[in-house]
Amino acid sequence: MLVSSFNFLFLMIMVMISIAFFTLVERKMIGYSQSRKGPNKVFMMGIVQPIADAMKLISKEMNINYSSNFIIYTLAPVLNIICSLVMWMIFPFNYSFNFMKMAVLMMLSCMAFNVVTIMMMSWASNSNYAFIGMIRTISQLISYEINLIMMLITTTIITEQLNFINMNKVQKYIYTLMILFPLMLIWMITMLAETNRTPFDFSEGESELISGFNIEYSSTSFMMLFLSEYSSILIMSLLTICMFTNLTTNSPSFYTAYLGICFIFVWTRTTLPRFRYDKLMKFNWTQILPMSTLMLFISFPMKIL
């Protein structure tokens, strides 16, 4: 029990450090894409910029709207980050401290509860901008979660596993990616929509909603939301590798593939403009959802053959 607790604590610390330096890499890449250097003033080449940013956020004063619901207002960001960190428990690591037979269901439960925390934040903020941002975000997340569930079911049918450790082992001789390559392309689009990244970042349209559902949050609360968002990016990248390949943490190819998928998130942000909201929903319900449903039905005869 003590060893498992220590392993979980160690994992959480490593996740926080990974998020910190992922933000630095993202800012550097965005800078170079715009013909500038990005953060380069703090220490050598700006290497400790994330630490400086964290210290700045923690030291900021937390301004709370007098008309907000204080308890839910402060509790919602905590639940949001807990939800994101718990999802790390379902993945296969060398020092696995937890084995869940129903890891897929656990992940879907956490993602569904994440929607509830967003609703709590916007309602407790008592702000029109936060409310409109919440409506946009929740409708987007729920719509694309249907696709995500369809694709997870398709993968579980092919591998006959509900656990990511076993799902990874089953693909020893043939990757799911080789069988379901169109599904991988749909998955990448859904992954961007689920994490509210460009070109699907409608929760924070600066010209319309300013910062969206988190507009009333500052200081430590905002930092929790920020960590939760970037933790979701790293989780989805890891989930992609577990679903479509048999790479493990012992293989150097695992880290190459992982960094490559993380790079896609940054690359789309540097190159693509924000989509239009009505086109986003139409794209999901008229194109992505029928394709993911078709792949689900195709997986049944594929498994029989």
Order of alpha helices (4+ residues) and beta strands (2+ residues): alpha-alpha-alpha-alpha-alpha-alpha-alpha-alpha-alpha-alpha-alpha-alpha-alpha
